C-alpha cells in the first residue's frame, strides 16, 4: 500500500508531465494525505483523509448543481475503477469486504436514512428497508465484480459521517461514535493513497478542472 512518501517521491519525478489540472489535484491531495498520516486521533485523520479525497475528485460547482455531491463522486469512482489497470481497488474491496466494509454497512449510525427517521422525515420501517436494500445492492455488486458500485455504497456511508463531523454533529473524541470513526478512517486510509496512485497512472485521462484554481498575480 503506497503512503505519502512513496507517492510524493514519484510525483516529484513525474509532475512536469502531468496536465496542469491533474498536477494541481495530485499536489493538493498529497498535502492532505501527508497531514492525515501525522494525526494521532481518528477524528482528525478521517477529516484530513476526506479533504485529500475531495482534493482529488472535486468538480466545478455547476456540475454539483446538476448531479449532486454523491452523484459526482459516484461518477468519479466509476472512472477510477475503469482506469485501474492493476485492479488495486477491486483487490482492496474484495479483501476488505468481509471485515471493514461489512462493518461499515452494518452500522446504522452512518446511514442517512437512520437519521431521517429520528428527524421524523420517514418511519422506522423505511430506514430499515433502506439498510436492507443497501446490503443487498452491495452483495449483488460484489458478486458481479462491480467494484465501483460497492465503493459508491461505502462512500455514501462515509459521506454521512463526513457531514456529522464537518457540520458539528459530533463531539471531538466522543465515545458515542468511536467505532464508526475508527472503521471509516481505516478504510479511507487504504483507499485514498490508491485513488491518488490510479490518477497518477492515468495522467492521459481527462480529470476536469480543479476547483479554486491557482491564480498567480501578474
Secondary structure, 3 states (H helix, E strand, C coil): CCCHHHHHHHHHHHHHHCCHHHHHHHHHHHHHHHHHHCCCCHHHHHHHHHHHHHHHHCCCHHHHHHHCHHHHHHHHHHHHHHHCCCCHHHHHHHHHHHHHHHHHHHCHHHCHHHHHHHCCCCCHHHHHHHHHHHHHHHHHHHHCCCHHHHHHHHHHHHHHHHHHHHCCCCCCCCCCCHHHHHHHHHHHHHHHHHHHHHHHHCCCCCCCCCCCCCCCCC
